[in-house]
Amino acid sequence: MTAVVRAHGLGKRFGRRWALSDCTVDIPAGRVVGLVGPNGAGKTTLLRLVVGQLAPTAGDIEVLGAPAGADATLSRVGYVAQSTPVYPGFTVDEHLTLGDRLNPRWDMRVARDRVESAGLDPRQRAGRLSGGHRAQLALTMALAKRPELLVLDEPLTALDPLARREFLQGLMASTAGSDVSVVFSSHLIGDLERICDYLLVLTASRIRLAGDIDDLIASHHLLTGARRDTGWPAGAEVISARHTERQTTLVVRAPRPVDDPTWTVAGISLEDLILAYLKNDAAGVTPLEVAR
Ligand SMILES: Nc1ncnc2c1ncn2[C@@H]1O[C@H](COP(=O)(O)OP(=O)(O)OP(=O)(O)O)[C@@H](O)[C@H]1O
C-alpha cells in the first residue's frame, strides 16, 4: 500500500496533557478519508501534525514521503483549518492572484469557477465576507493549488445545507479521476458517508479504528436478543452494548457473520458503527457500563 501519511508512535503533548498519544497509522493514497471523534479527541492536533504546523512530542510522521512540514512538500499539501483563515484586507480576486504567485501548480480556472459557483464577489474584501463565504474562499484556495494531499478540518460547519452539498459534489468531482488524497474531519456523519471510502476514528487522543469503510461495514454486525448481561457470542469482539428491560442490542466485530440462534443478526450502518466506538471510548470502561 502506498501511504500519503505514515505515523509511528506519534504523540503531541500540550503542557501535561497528551492531545494525541501513540498514534501509529498509515493513511493510504488516493482515498477520501473521514476522520471522526468527539470534541477534544485530538483530530485538529493530528491534522496540524500532518501539515507540519505542529512538531511531534513523540514518534514521527512522514507526509508524501518526507518529514511532515518539509519545504519540498508544502506546495503539494492543501490545508483548510477549522477557522478558515483568509487575509481580511485582500479582496477575493487578490487572494486568487496571491495563490497564483505562490503555488507552482495553481489552476486559475478552477479558482474562478469556484468563486463564481459559490456566489462570491471577486471585489469583496475577505474580512467582510460571511462565515460561509469565507469558508468557500479558503476551500477554493486549497483546491486551486491542485494538491496531492488535501487536509480539511471541519470545512462544512459554516456552510448552509445547499452550499454543503455543492461543496461535497465539487470535491468529489475534483477528486474523481485524479490521484489527490483527502483527509476530512467532520462531525457530520451523513456527509462523511457520502464522500469517504476510508475511516479513522479517534477517541480520547488515540486511534480506535482505521480501515476501508466497506471492510469495516462487512466486519461489524448489529445483534439483538433477549436481555442478558453475559453470554456474548463466541469469536466476536463486543464494541458496545445497549439494554432495555427485555432486550439487549450489541455492536460486535467479527470476521464472519455471527452464527448463534439466540441473536438476530443484522448489517450495520456507518452511523451506528461510528456511534458504537464513540460511546465506548473511555479507557477501562466495559461495554456494559457505557451502555446504561
Ligand atoms: N495549542 C494548544 N494548547 C493547549 N492545549 C491544546 C492546544 N491545542 C489543542 N489542545 C488540547 O488538546 C486536546 C485535543 O484538541 P483538538 O483540538 O486536537 O481536538 P479535536 O478533536 O479537534 O476537537 P473538536 O472536535 O472540538 O475540534 C484538547 O484537550 C485541547 O484542549
The ligand as a MOL file (V3000), in Angstrom:
LIG
                    3D

  0  0  0     0  0            999 V3000
M  V30 BEGIN CTAB
M  V30 COUNTS 31 33 0 0 0
M  V30 BEGIN ATOM
M  V30 1 N -2.4220 24.8570 21.3320 0
M  V30 2 C -2.9210 24.1520 22.3510 0
M  V30 3 N -2.5350 24.3740 23.6250 0
M  V30 4 C -3.0100 23.6410 24.6470 0
M  V30 5 N -3.8940 22.6320 24.5290 0
M  V30 6 C -4.3170 22.3560 23.2690 0
M  V30 7 C -3.8560 23.0890 22.1250 0
M  V30 8 N -4.4520 22.5620 21.0310 0
M  V30 9 C -5.2470 21.5700 21.4630 0
M  V30 10 N -5.1610 21.4380 22.8040 0
M  V30 11 C -5.8640 20.4290 23.6250 0
M  V30 12 O -5.6560 19.1600 23.0300 0
M  V30 13 C -6.8390 18.3720 23.0950 0
M  V30 14 C -7.2440 17.9510 21.6860 0
M  V30 15 O -7.6540 19.0990 20.9730 0
M  V30 16 P -8.0480 19.0830 19.4330 0
M  V30 17 O -8.3440 20.4910 19.0230 0
M  V30 18 O -6.9980 18.3550 18.6740 0
M  V30 19 O -9.3970 18.2040 19.4480 0
M  V30 20 P -10.4920 17.9940 18.3170 0
M  V30 21 O -10.7540 16.5180 18.2620 0
M  V30 22 O -10.0970 18.6450 17.0550 0
M  V30 23 O -11.7650 18.7230 18.9440 0
M  V30 24 P -13.0240 19.4680 18.2530 0
M  V30 25 O -13.8940 18.3950 17.6350 0
M  V30 26 O -13.6930 20.1150 19.4240 0
M  V30 27 O -12.4980 20.4550 17.2390 0
M  V30 28 C -7.8890 19.2230 23.7940 0
M  V30 29 O -7.8970 18.8800 25.1580 0
M  V30 30 C -7.3650 20.6340 23.6130 0
M  V30 31 O -7.7820 21.4610 24.6740 0
M  V30 END ATOM
M  V30 BEGIN BOND
M  V30 1 1 1 2
M  V30 2 1 2 3
M  V30 3 2 2 7
M  V30 4 2 3 4
M  V30 5 1 4 5
M  V30 6 2 5 6
M  V30 7 1 6 7
M  V30 8 1 6 10
M  V30 9 1 7 8
M  V30 10 2 8 9
M  V30 11 1 9 10
M  V30 12 1 10 11
M  V30 13 1 11 12
M  V30 14 1 11 30
M  V30 15 1 12 13
M  V30 16 1 13 14
M  V30 17 1 13 28
M  V30 18 1 14 15
M  V30 19 1 15 16
M  V30 20 2 16 17
M  V30 21 1 16 18
M  V30 22 1 16 19
M  V30 23 1 19 20
M  V30 24 2 20 21
M  V30 25 1 20 22
M  V30 26 1 20 23
M  V30 27 1 23 24
M  V30 28 2 24 25
M  V30 29 1 24 26
M  V30 30 1 24 27
M  V30 31 1 28 29
M  V30 32 1 28 30
M  V30 33 1 30 31
M  V30 END BOND
M  V30 END CTAB
M  END
